[in-house]
Protein backbone atom coordinates (compact mmCIF):
# COMPACT_ATOMS: atom_id res chain seq x y z
CA UNK A 1 0.00 0.00 0.00
CA UNK A 2 1.54 3.31 -1.05
CA UNK A 3 1.28 6.59 0.83
CA UNK A 4 -1.74 7.85 -1.10
CA UNK A 5 -3.57 4.59 -0.51
CA UNK A 6 -2.82 4.81 3.23
CA UNK A 7 -4.16 8.36 3.41
CA UNK A 8 -7.24 7.38 1.39
CA UNK A 9 -7.83 4.47 3.78
CA UNK A 10 -7.67 6.87 6.72
CA UNK A 11 -10.17 9.12 4.97
CA UNK A 12 -12.47 6.18 4.25
CA UNK A 13 -12.25 5.19 7.93
CA UNK A 14 -13.71 8.58 8.88
CA UNK A 15 -10.52 10.41 9.84
CA UNK A 16 -11.42 13.43 7.70
CA UNK A 17 -9.70 16.67 8.74
CA UNK A 18 -7.86 19.58 7.15
CA UNK A 19 -4.39 18.17 7.88
CA UNK A 20 -5.21 14.82 6.28
CA UNK A 21 -6.71 16.53 3.24
CA UNK A 22 -3.65 18.81 2.95
CA UNK A 23 -1.27 15.85 3.20
CA UNK A 24 -3.28 13.76 0.75
CA UNK A 25 -3.51 16.70 -1.65
CA UNK A 26 0.23 17.20 -1.51
CA UNK A 27 0.88 13.51 -2.14
CA UNK A 28 -1.51 13.51 -5.09
CA UNK A 29 0.13 16.62 -6.53
CA UNK A 30 3.57 15.05 -6.20
CA UNK A 31 2.27 11.94 -7.99
CA UNK A 32 0.89 14.03 -10.85
CA UNK A 33 -2.71 13.44 -9.86
CA UNK A 34 -3.51 17.13 -10.11
CA UNK A 35 -7.32 16.98 -10.23
CA UNK A 36 -7.42 14.82 -7.11
CA UNK A 37 -4.96 17.18 -5.42
CA UNK A 38 -7.19 20.15 -6.18
CA UNK A 39 -10.24 18.37 -4.74
CA UNK A 40 -8.46 17.42 -1.50
CA UNK A 41 -6.89 20.85 -1.07
CA UNK A 42 -10.23 22.59 -1.67
CA UNK A 43 -11.67 20.40 1.07
CA UNK A 44 -8.74 21.24 3.37
CA UNK A 45 -9.43 24.98 3.10
CA UNK A 46 -13.18 24.36 3.40
CA UNK A 47 -12.53 22.61 6.70
CA UNK A 48 -10.01 25.20 7.91
CA UNK A 49 -10.16 28.49 6.03
CA UNK A 50 -7.22 29.80 8.10
CA UNK A 51 -4.78 27.11 6.86
CA UNK A 52 -2.33 29.27 4.91
CA UNK A 53 -0.14 26.35 3.79
CA UNK A 54 -3.21 24.68 2.27
CA UNK A 55 -4.09 27.86 0.38
CA UNK A 56 -0.54 28.01 -0.97
CA UNK A 57 -0.57 24.39 -2.14
CA UNK A 58 -4.08 24.81 -3.57
CA UNK A 59 -2.83 27.75 -5.63
CA UNK A 60 0.02 25.62 -6.97
CA UNK A 61 -2.29 22.70 -7.78
CA UNK A 62 -4.74 24.97 -9.58
CA UNK A 63 -1.90 26.55 -11.55
CA UNK A 64 -0.63 23.08 -12.49
CA UNK A 65 -4.17 22.20 -13.60
CA UNK A 66 -4.21 25.22 -15.90
CA UNK A 67 -6.83 27.01 -13.79
CA UNK A 68 -4.94 30.29 -13.61
CA UNK A 69 -7.79 32.54 -12.46
CA UNK A 70 -8.70 30.10 -9.69
CA UNK A 71 -5.03 29.82 -8.71
CA UNK A 72 -4.75 33.60 -8.39
CA UNK A 73 -7.92 33.66 -6.28
CA UNK A 74 -6.48 30.95 -4.01
CA UNK A 75 -3.23 32.87 -3.65
CA UNK A 76 -5.13 36.09 -2.90
CA UNK A 77 -7.12 34.37 -0.16
CA UNK A 78 -4.01 32.63 1.13
CA UNK A 79 -2.13 35.93 1.32
CA UNK A 80 -4.97 37.45 3.35
CA UNK A 81 -4.98 34.48 5.72
CA UNK A 82 -1.21 34.39 6.08
CA UNK A 83 -0.96 38.11 6.76
CA UNK A 84 -3.75 37.95 9.34
CA UNK A 85 -1.94 35.10 11.09
CA UNK A 86 1.45 36.80 10.93
CA UNK A 87 2.84 34.17 8.56
CA UNK A 88 4.93 36.65 6.59
CA UNK A 89 7.02 34.08 4.72
CA UNK A 90 3.99 32.24 3.33
CA UNK A 91 2.40 35.55 2.32
CA UNK A 92 5.58 36.60 0.49
CA UNK A 93 5.87 33.27 -1.31
CA UNK A 94 2.24 33.35 -2.45
CA UNK A 95 2.64 36.95 -3.63
CA UNK A 96 5.62 35.90 -5.77
CA UNK A 97 3.72 32.94 -7.26
CA UNK A 98 0.72 35.19 -7.96
CA UNK A 99 2.85 37.81 -9.72
CA UNK A 100 4.48 35.14 -11.88
CA UNK A 101 1.08 33.91 -13.04
CA UNK A 102 -0.07 37.44 -13.79
CA UNK A 103 3.17 38.33 -15.60
CA UNK A 104 2.90 35.26 -17.77
CA UNK A 105 -0.12 36.95 -19.30
CA UNK A 106 -2.38 34.11 -18.30
CA UNK A 107 -4.54 36.25 -16.03
CA UNK A 108 -5.33 39.89 -15.30
CA UNK A 109 -3.07 41.68 -12.86
SVG drawing of the C-alpha trace seen along z (x, -y; Angstrom):
<svg xmlns="http://www.w3.org/2000/svg" viewBox="-16 -44 25 46">
<polyline fill="none" stroke="black" stroke-width="0.4" points="0.0,0.0 1.5,-3.3 1.3,-6.6 -1.7,-7.9 -3.6,-4.6 -2.8,-4.8 -4.2,-8.4 -7.2,-7.4 -7.8,-4.5 -7.7,-6.9 -10.2,-9.1 -12.5,-6.2 -12.2,-5.2 -13.7,-8.6 -10.5,-10.4 -11.4,-13.4 -9.7,-16.7 -7.9,-19.6 -4.4,-18.2 -5.2,-14.8 -6.7,-16.5 -3.6,-18.8 -1.3,-15.9 -3.3,-13.8 -3.5,-16.7 0.2,-17.2 0.9,-13.5 -1.5,-13.5 0.1,-16.6 3.6,-15.1 2.3,-11.9 0.9,-14.0 -2.7,-13.4 -3.5,-17.1 -7.3,-17.0 -7.4,-14.8 -5.0,-17.2 -7.2,-20.1 -10.2,-18.4 -8.5,-17.4 -6.9,-20.8 -10.2,-22.6 -11.7,-20.4 -8.7,-21.2 -9.4,-25.0 -13.2,-24.4 -12.5,-22.6 -10.0,-25.2 -10.2,-28.5 -7.2,-29.8 -4.8,-27.1 -2.3,-29.3 -0.1,-26.3 -3.2,-24.7 -4.1,-27.9 -0.5,-28.0 -0.6,-24.4 -4.1,-24.8 -2.8,-27.7 0.0,-25.6 -2.3,-22.7 -4.7,-25.0 -1.9,-26.5 -0.6,-23.1 -4.2,-22.2 -4.2,-25.2 -6.8,-27.0 -4.9,-30.3 -7.8,-32.5 -8.7,-30.1 -5.0,-29.8 -4.8,-33.6 -7.9,-33.7 -6.5,-31.0 -3.2,-32.9 -5.1,-36.1 -7.1,-34.4 -4.0,-32.6 -2.1,-35.9 -5.0,-37.5 -5.0,-34.5 -1.2,-34.4 -1.0,-38.1 -3.8,-38.0 -1.9,-35.1 1.5,-36.8 2.8,-34.2 4.9,-36.7 7.0,-34.1 4.0,-32.2 2.4,-35.6 5.6,-36.6 5.9,-33.3 2.2,-33.3 2.6,-36.9 5.6,-35.9 3.7,-32.9 0.7,-35.2 2.9,-37.8 4.5,-35.1 1.1,-33.9 -0.1,-37.4 3.2,-38.3 2.9,-35.3 -0.1,-37.0 -2.4,-34.1 -4.5,-36.2 -5.3,-39.9 -3.1,-41.7"/>
</svg>
